[in-house]
């Protein structure tokens, strides 16, 4: 399973990278705005800064256009920025057409805002590199986000689609573990969801005892 971090915060990306388990970064317009990154040039520069922190990992950069022609123009410009850039395209009619265009032209894509198995099937048919089902947002409306991951896994396996399932809108550590059990190819979430994986009270208690016993025998 690949681990992506879902943020535009450079310090957090660097921290996740330093942990040695980071495979990529996902961003979106809301995450860029949260970091105060505004204006086209600043946004493009920020994507390059992110690519330079993540060692060879994929970095999703989202188009803000909603028509085919504009999405193609914007996506090509984003893809030109760095070879780690994956163009993030929303699951709308023109987005599906753009996914197909990018796929035919060797530009990698991440189909975002996916909330149903049908949308995920369409994204795979259009040749998306990644599909991003938003599991946290489904949970928010009392729908089972994890069930969607299972459905997409089954469909993709039935037909050997090459599209990778990128479980997005991950909110906590248990989402990561459940997505791993269901066979999601990638998860993207906050640093806290990744760091939560390393915590166990028995590890802390055990280490404390080992160190105390060592101290007794070596003092
Ligand atoms: O990767 C998609 C993600 O940014 C959405 O997460 O927490 O805003 O639902 P959230």
py3Dmol code that shows the C-alpha trace and the ligand (Angstrom):
import py3Dmol

protein = """\
ATOM      1  CA  UNK A   1       0.000   0.000   0.000  1.00  0.00           C
ATOM      2  CA  UNK A   2       1.316   3.439  -0.924  1.00  0.00           C
ATOM      3  CA  UNK A   3       1.125   6.221   1.662  1.00  0.00           C
ATOM      4  CA  UNK A   4       0.312   9.710   0.430  1.00  0.00           C
ATOM      5  CA  UNK A   5      -0.100  12.728   2.686  1.00  0.00           C
ATOM      6  CA  UNK A   6      -3.109  14.952   2.019  1.00  0.00           C
ATOM      7  CA  UNK A   7      -1.827  18.472   2.641  1.00  0.00           C
ATOM      8  CA  UNK A   8      -0.129  21.448   1.055  1.00  0.00           C
ATOM      9  CA  UNK A   9       1.822  22.190   4.252  1.00  0.00           C
ATOM     10  CA  UNK A  10       5.520  21.909   3.419  1.00  0.00           C
ATOM     11  CA  UNK A  11       6.610  21.238   7.034  1.00  0.00           C
ATOM     12  CA  UNK A  12       4.202  18.321   7.368  1.00  0.00           C
ATOM     13  CA  UNK A  13       5.241  16.923   3.999  1.00  0.00           C
ATOM     14  CA  UNK A  14       8.904  17.162   5.058  1.00  0.00           C
ATOM     15  CA  UNK A  15       8.090  15.452   8.380  1.00  0.00           C
ATOM     16  CA  UNK A  16       6.303  12.578   6.624  1.00  0.00           C
ATOM     17  CA  UNK A  17       9.153  12.294   4.140  1.00  0.00           C
ATOM     18  CA  UNK A  18      11.675  12.136   7.005  1.00  0.00           C
ATOM     19  CA  UNK A  19       9.737   9.214   8.496  1.00  0.00           C
ATOM     20  CA  UNK A  20      10.760   7.285   5.392  1.00  0.00           C
ATOM     21  CA  UNK A  21       7.355   5.907   4.428  1.00  0.00           C
ATOM     22  CA  UNK A  22       5.991   8.616   2.158  1.00  0.00           C
ATOM     23  CA  UNK A  23       5.119   7.727  -1.444  1.00  0.00           C
ATOM     24  CA  UNK A  24       3.401  10.914  -2.548  1.00  0.00           C
ATOM     25  CA  UNK A  25       1.238  13.940  -1.817  1.00  0.00           C
ATOM     26  CA  UNK A  26      -2.312  14.928  -2.692  1.00  0.00           C
ATOM     27  CA  UNK A  27      -3.503  18.517  -2.643  1.00  0.00           C
ATOM     28  CA  UNK A  28      -6.685  20.306  -3.603  1.00  0.00           C
ATOM     29  CA  UNK A  29      -7.725  23.965  -3.910  1.00  0.00           C
ATOM     30  CA  UNK A  30      -9.028  23.985  -0.307  1.00  0.00           C
ATOM     31  CA  UNK A  31      -5.723  22.668   1.066  1.00  0.00           C
ATOM     32  CA  UNK A  32      -3.759  25.263  -0.946  1.00  0.00           C
ATOM     33  CA  UNK A  33      -6.017  28.052   0.358  1.00  0.00           C
ATOM     34  CA  UNK A  34      -5.559  26.757   3.918  1.00  0.00           C
ATOM     35  CA  UNK A  35      -1.811  27.361   3.566  1.00  0.00           C
ATOM     36  CA  UNK A  36      -2.469  30.857   2.195  1.00  0.00           C
ATOM     37  CA  UNK A  37      -1.151  29.933  -1.265  1.00  0.00           C
ATOM     38  CA  UNK A  38      -3.043  32.120  -3.737  1.00  0.00           C
ATOM     39  CA  UNK A  39      -2.430  33.416  -7.258  1.00  0.00           C
ATOM     40  CA  UNK A  40      -1.530  31.199 -10.198  1.00  0.00           C
ATOM     41  CA  UNK A  41       2.240  31.687 -10.076  1.00  0.00           C
ATOM     42  CA  UNK A  42       2.463  31.047  -6.339  1.00  0.00           C
ATOM     43  CA  UNK A  43       0.338  27.936  -6.689  1.00  0.00           C
ATOM     44  CA  UNK A  44       2.477  26.544  -9.525  1.00  0.00           C
ATOM     45  CA  UNK A  45       5.668  27.287  -7.572  1.00  0.00           C
ATOM     46  CA  UNK A  46       4.217  25.551  -4.521  1.00  0.00           C
ATOM     47  CA  UNK A  47       3.633  22.368  -6.543  1.00  0.00           C
ATOM     48  CA  UNK A  48       7.278  22.388  -7.598  1.00  0.00           C
ATOM     49  CA  UNK A  49       8.382  22.960  -3.972  1.00  0.00           C
ATOM     50  CA  UNK A  50       6.296  19.933  -2.929  1.00  0.00           C
ATOM     51  CA  UNK A  51       7.814  17.774  -5.687  1.00  0.00           C
ATOM     52  CA  UNK A  52      11.273  18.679  -4.476  1.00  0.00           C
ATOM     53  CA  UNK A  53      10.509  17.483  -0.932  1.00  0.00           C
ATOM     54  CA  UNK A  54       8.935  14.177  -1.943  1.00  0.00           C
ATOM     55  CA  UNK A  55      11.642  11.899  -3.230  1.00  0.00           C
ATOM     56  CA  UNK A  56      10.274  10.709  -6.584  1.00  0.00           C
ATOM     57  CA  UNK A  57       6.695  10.436  -5.284  1.00  0.00           C
ATOM     58  CA  UNK A  58       3.547  11.397  -7.151  1.00  0.00           C
ATOM     59  CA  UNK A  59       2.106  14.841  -6.399  1.00  0.00           C
ATOM     60  CA  UNK A  60      -1.529  15.471  -7.318  1.00  0.00           C
ATOM     61  CA  UNK A  61      -2.240  18.979  -8.627  1.00  0.00           C
ATOM     62  CA  UNK A  62      -5.895  19.766  -9.198  1.00  0.00           C
ATOM     63  CA  UNK A  63      -7.333  21.659 -12.159  1.00  0.00           C
ATOM     64  CA  UNK A  64      -9.835  24.374 -11.327  1.00  0.00           C
ATOM     65  CA  UNK A  65     -11.333  24.482 -14.820  1.00  0.00           C
ATOM     66  CA  UNK A  66     -14.595  22.684 -15.505  1.00  0.00           C
ATOM     67  CA  UNK A  67     -14.741  22.565 -19.302  1.00  0.00           C
ATOM     68  CA  UNK A  68     -12.848  20.073 -21.465  1.00  0.00           C
ATOM     69  CA  UNK A  69     -10.729  22.591 -23.395  1.00  0.00           C
ATOM     70  CA  UNK A  70      -9.748  24.504 -20.285  1.00  0.00           C
ATOM     71  CA  UNK A  71      -9.016  21.349 -18.303  1.00  0.00           C
ATOM     72  CA  UNK A  72      -6.744  20.080 -21.071  1.00  0.00           C
ATOM     73  CA  UNK A  73      -4.862  23.401 -21.221  1.00  0.00           C
ATOM     74  CA  UNK A  74      -4.536  23.648 -17.451  1.00  0.00           C
ATOM     75  CA  UNK A  75      -3.625  19.982 -17.014  1.00  0.00           C
ATOM     76  CA  UNK A  76      -0.916  20.147 -19.664  1.00  0.00           C
ATOM     77  CA  UNK A  77       0.550  23.179 -17.944  1.00  0.00           C
ATOM     78  CA  UNK A  78       0.516  21.390 -14.574  1.00  0.00           C
ATOM     79  CA  UNK A  79       2.081  18.235 -16.045  1.00  0.00           C
ATOM     80  CA  UNK A  80       4.873  20.340 -17.579  1.00  0.00           C
ATOM     81  CA  UNK A  81       5.873  21.631 -14.146  1.00  0.00           C
ATOM     82  CA  UNK A  82       7.549  18.427 -12.963  1.00  0.00           C
ATOM     83  CA  UNK A  83       7.567  14.752 -13.907  1.00  0.00           C
ATOM     84  CA  UNK A  84       6.116  13.854 -10.490  1.00  0.00           C
ATOM     85  CA  UNK A  85       2.900  15.796 -11.146  1.00  0.00           C
ATOM     86  CA  UNK A  86      -0.347  13.843 -11.503  1.00  0.00           C
ATOM     87  CA  UNK A  87      -3.227  15.961 -12.828  1.00  0.00           C
ATOM     88  CA  UNK A  88      -6.260  15.816 -10.570  1.00  0.00           C
ATOM     89  CA  UNK A  89      -9.535  16.004 -12.487  1.00  0.00           C
ATOM     90  CA  UNK A  90     -13.060  16.158 -11.010  1.00  0.00           C
ATOM     91  CA  UNK A  91     -15.612  13.439 -11.812  1.00  0.00           C
ATOM     92  CA  UNK A  92     -17.820  15.525 -14.087  1.00  0.00           C
ATOM     93  CA  UNK A  93     -18.804  14.976 -17.736  1.00  0.00           C
ATOM     94  CA  UNK A  94     -15.988  17.094 -19.186  1.00  0.00           C
ATOM     95  CA  UNK A  95     -13.642  15.633 -16.584  1.00  0.00           C
ATOM     96  CA  UNK A  96     -14.242  12.134 -17.968  1.00  0.00           C
ATOM     97  CA  UNK A  97     -13.406  13.399 -21.465  1.00  0.00           C
ATOM     98  CA  UNK A  98     -10.283  15.085 -20.113  1.00  0.00           C
ATOM     99  CA  UNK A  99      -9.207  11.871 -18.326  1.00  0.00           C
ATOM    100  CA  UNK A 100      -9.393  10.039 -21.639  1.00  0.00           C
ATOM    101  CA  UNK A 101      -7.464  12.801 -23.433  1.00  0.00           C
ATOM    102  CA  UNK A 102      -4.722  12.816 -20.782  1.00  0.00           C
ATOM    103  CA  UNK A 103      -4.534   9.015 -20.785  1.00  0.00           C
ATOM    104  CA  UNK A 104      -4.141   8.994 -24.583  1.00  0.00           C
ATOM    105  CA  UNK A 105      -1.421  11.621 -24.323  1.00  0.00           C
ATOM    106  CA  UNK A 106       0.717  10.073 -21.596  1.00  0.00           C
ATOM    107  CA  UNK A 107      -0.317  12.423 -18.774  1.00  0.00           C
ATOM    108  CA  UNK A 108      -1.065  10.716 -15.474  1.00  0.00           C
ATOM    109  CA  UNK A 109      -4.321  11.578 -13.702  1.00  0.00           C
ATOM    110  CA  UNK A 110      -6.157  11.300 -10.414  1.00  0.00           C
ATOM    111  CA  UNK A 111      -9.945  11.355 -10.745  1.00  0.00           C
ATOM    112  CA  UNK A 112     -11.242  13.175  -7.678  1.00  0.00           C
ATOM    113  CA  UNK A 113     -14.591  13.675  -5.918  1.00  0.00           C
ATOM    114  CA  UNK A 114     -15.647  10.057  -6.459  1.00  0.00           C
ATOM    115  CA  UNK A 115     -18.549   8.904  -4.301  1.00  0.00           C
ATOM    116  CA  UNK A 116     -19.971   5.875  -6.118  1.00  0.00           C
ATOM    117  CA  UNK A 117     -18.865   2.619  -7.730  1.00  0.00           C
ATOM    118  CA  UNK A 118     -20.354   3.806 -11.042  1.00  0.00           C
ATOM    119  CA  UNK A 119     -18.168   6.907 -11.029  1.00  0.00           C
ATOM    120  CA  UNK A 120     -15.113   4.769 -10.261  1.00  0.00           C
ATOM    121  CA  UNK A 121     -15.963   2.410 -13.143  1.00  0.00           C
ATOM    122  CA  UNK A 122     -16.244   5.346 -15.520  1.00  0.00           C
ATOM    123  CA  UNK A 123     -12.919   6.806 -14.341  1.00  0.00           C
ATOM    124  CA  UNK A 124     -11.180   3.484 -14.993  1.00  0.00           C
ATOM    125  CA  UNK A 125     -12.788   3.192 -18.446  1.00  0.00           C
ATOM    126  CA  UNK A 126     -11.488   6.696 -19.232  1.00  0.00           C
ATOM    127  CA  UNK A 127      -7.974   5.578 -18.278  1.00  0.00           C
ATOM    128  CA  UNK A 128      -7.449   7.409 -14.970  1.00  0.00           C
ATOM    129  CA  UNK A 129      -4.178   6.483 -13.241  1.00  0.00           C
ATOM    130  CA  UNK A 130      -5.765   6.898  -9.810  1.00  0.00           C
ATOM    131  CA  UNK A 131      -9.362   7.104  -8.618  1.00  0.00           C
ATOM    132  CA  UNK A 132     -10.077   8.953  -5.363  1.00  0.00           C
ATOM    133  CA  UNK A 133     -13.147   7.763  -3.439  1.00  0.00           C
ATOM    134  CA  UNK A 134     -13.725  10.173  -0.524  1.00  0.00           C
ATOM    135  CA  UNK A 135     -14.495   7.833   2.331  1.00  0.00           C
ATOM    136  CA  UNK A 136     -14.568  10.360   5.178  1.00  0.00           C
ATOM    137  CA  UNK A 137     -17.125  12.542   3.432  1.00  0.00           C
ATOM    138  CA  UNK A 138     -19.358   9.506   2.841  1.00  0.00           C
ATOM    139  CA  UNK A 139     -19.078   8.619   6.529  1.00  0.00           C
ATOM    140  CA  UNK A 140     -20.047  12.240   7.313  1.00  0.00           C
ATOM    141  CA  UNK A 141     -23.459  11.680   5.700  1.00  0.00           C
ATOM    142  CA  UNK A 142     -24.040   8.330   7.439  1.00  0.00           C
ATOM    143  CA  UNK A 143     -23.000   6.272   4.408  1.00  0.00           C
ATOM    144  CA  UNK A 144     -20.345   3.550   4.622  1.00  0.00           C
ATOM    145  CA  UNK A 145     -17.246   4.947   2.914  1.00  0.00           C
ATOM    146  CA  UNK A 146     -15.312   1.710   3.393  1.00  0.00           C
ATOM    147  CA  UNK A 147     -18.030  -0.241   1.578  1.00  0.00           C
ATOM    148  CA  UNK A 148     -17.303   1.860  -1.499  1.00  0.00           C
ATOM    149  CA  UNK A 149     -13.624   0.853  -1.371  1.00  0.00           C
ATOM    150  CA  UNK A 150     -14.674  -2.827  -1.302  1.00  0.00           C
ATOM    151  CA  UNK A 151     -17.044  -2.327  -4.245  1.00  0.00           C
ATOM    152  CA  UNK A 152     -14.421  -0.590  -6.385  1.00  0.00           C
ATOM    153  CA  UNK A 153     -11.801  -3.254  -5.513  1.00  0.00           C
ATOM    154  CA  UNK A 154     -14.195  -5.986  -6.672  1.00  0.00           C
ATOM    155  CA  UNK A 155     -15.040  -4.206  -9.934  1.00  0.00           C
ATOM    156  CA  UNK A 156     -11.441  -3.356 -10.797  1.00  0.00           C
ATOM    157  CA  UNK A 157     -10.290  -6.902 -10.039  1.00  0.00           C
ATOM    158  CA  UNK A 158     -13.086  -8.360 -12.202  1.00  0.00           C
ATOM    159  CA  UNK A 159     -11.683  -6.607 -15.256  1.00  0.00           C
ATOM    160  CA  UNK A 160      -8.016  -6.097 -14.331  1.00  0.00           C
ATOM    161  CA  UNK A 161      -8.299  -2.317 -14.598  1.00  0.00           C
ATOM    162  CA  UNK A 162      -4.917  -0.671 -14.093  1.00  0.00           C
ATOM    163  CA  UNK A 163      -6.416   2.330 -12.274  1.00  0.00           C
ATOM    164  CA  UNK A 164      -5.142   2.474  -8.681  1.00  0.00           C
ATOM    165  CA  UNK A 165      -7.638   2.932  -5.866  1.00  0.00           C
ATOM    166  CA  UNK A 166      -6.531   5.952  -3.845  1.00  0.00           C
ATOM    167  CA  UNK A 167      -8.600   5.979  -0.662  1.00  0.00           C
ATOM    168  CA  UNK A 168      -9.047   9.697   0.053  1.00  0.00           C
ATOM    169  CA  UNK A 169     -10.684  11.812   2.720  1.00  0.00           C
ATOM    170  CA  UNK A 170      -9.086   9.472   5.252  1.00  0.00           C
ATOM    171  CA  UNK A 171      -9.663  10.953   8.677  1.00  0.00           C
ATOM    172  CA  UNK A 172      -7.938   8.611  11.136  1.00  0.00           C
ATOM    173  CA  UNK A 173      -5.718   5.584  11.629  1.00  0.00           C
ATOM    174  CA  UNK A 174      -8.511   2.974  11.573  1.00  0.00           C
ATOM    175  CA  UNK A 175      -9.499   4.198   8.096  1.00  0.00           C
ATOM    176  CA  UNK A 176      -5.933   3.408   6.983  1.00  0.00           C
ATOM    177  CA  UNK A 177      -6.004  -0.097   8.457  1.00  0.00           C
ATOM    178  CA  UNK A 178      -9.448  -0.913   7.065  1.00  0.00           C
ATOM    179  CA  UNK A 179      -8.470   0.363   3.598  1.00  0.00           C
ATOM    180  CA  UNK A 180      -5.335  -1.793   3.713  1.00  0.00           C
ATOM    181  CA  UNK A 181      -7.479  -4.848   4.601  1.00  0.00           C
ATOM    182  CA  UNK A 182      -9.792  -4.094   1.679  1.00  0.00           C
ATOM    183  CA  UNK A 183      -6.911  -3.816  -0.772  1.00  0.00           C
ATOM    184  CA  UNK A 184      -6.859  -0.091  -1.549  1.00  0.00           C
ATOM    185  CA  UNK A 185      -3.667   0.580  -3.499  1.00  0.00           C
ATOM    186  CA  UNK A 186      -3.021   3.936  -1.879  1.00  0.00           C
ATOM    187  CA  UNK A 187      -4.277   5.927   1.066  1.00  0.00           C
ATOM    188  CA  UNK A 188      -4.062   9.681   1.453  1.00  0.00           C
ATOM    189  CA  UNK A 189      -4.667  11.331   4.783  1.00  0.00           C
ATOM    190  CA  UNK A 190      -3.298  13.666   7.410  1.00  0.00           C
ATOM    191  CA  UNK A 191       0.085  13.062   9.056  1.00  0.00           C
ATOM    192  CA  UNK A 192      -1.760  12.140  12.281  1.00  0.00           C
ATOM    193  CA  UNK A 193      -3.391   9.121  10.555  1.00  0.00           C
ATOM    194  CA  UNK A 194       0.030   7.820   9.523  1.00  0.00           C
ATOM    195  CA  UNK A 195       1.665   8.529  12.883  1.00  0.00           C
ATOM    196  CA  UNK A 196      -1.210   6.796  14.682  1.00  0.00           C
ATOM    197  CA  UNK A 197      -0.075   3.521  13.142  1.00  0.00           C
ATOM    198  CA  UNK A 198       3.085   3.442  15.213  1.00  0.00           C
ATOM    199  CA  UNK A 199       1.423   3.913  18.590  1.00  0.00           C
ATOM    200  CA  UNK A 200       0.688   1.135  21.067  1.00  0.00           C
ATOM    201  CA  UNK A 201       0.779   1.467  24.871  1.00  0.00           C
ATOM    202  CA  UNK A 202       2.359  -1.988  25.278  1.00  0.00           C
ATOM    203  CA  UNK A 203       5.250  -0.851  23.068  1.00  0.00           C
ATOM    204  CA  UNK A 204       5.857   2.128  25.379  1.00  0.00           C
ATOM    205  CA  UNK A 205       5.549  -0.011  28.537  1.00  0.00           C
ATOM    206  CA  UNK A 206       7.793  -2.709  27.059  1.00  0.00           C
ATOM    207  CA  UNK A 207      10.489  -0.251  26.022  1.00  0.00           C
ATOM    208  CA  UNK A 208      10.432   1.437  29.412  1.00  0.00           C
ATOM    209  CA  UNK A 209      11.025  -1.953  31.093  1.00  0.00           C
ATOM    210  CA  UNK A 210      13.794  -2.973  28.691  1.00  0.00           C
ATOM    211  CA  UNK A 211      15.618   0.298  29.300  1.00  0.00           C
ATOM    212  CA  UNK A 212      15.133   0.093  33.092  1.00  0.00           C
ATOM    213  CA  UNK A 213      16.474  -3.498  33.167  1.00  0.00           C
ATOM    214  CA  UNK A 214      19.452  -2.498  31.020  1.00  0.00           C
ATOM    215  CA  UNK A 215      20.158   0.367  33.411  1.00  0.00           C
ATOM    216  CA  UNK A 216      20.023  -1.974  36.442  1.00  0.00           C
ATOM    217  CA  UNK A 217      22.501  -4.384  34.873  1.00  0.00           C
ATOM    218  CA  UNK A 218      24.862  -1.699  33.630  1.00  0.00           C
ATOM    219  CA  UNK A 219      25.042   0.823  36.448  1.00  0.00           C
TER     220      UNK A 219
END
"""
ligand_1 = """\
10
LIG
O -8.027 13.912 -0.758
C -9.292 14.444 -0.597
C -9.366 15.143 0.685
O -8.592 16.299 0.666
C -10.704 15.425 1.201
O -10.579 15.262 2.550
O -11.096 15.571 4.901
O -11.669 17.360 3.223
O -12.928 15.230 3.278
P -11.644 15.893 3.539
"""
view = py3Dmol.view(width=600, height=400)
view.addModel(protein, "pdb")
view.setStyle({"model": 0}, {"cartoon": {"style": "trace"}})
view.addModel(ligand_1, "xyz")
view.setStyle({"model": 1}, {"stick": {}})
view.zoomTo()
view.show()
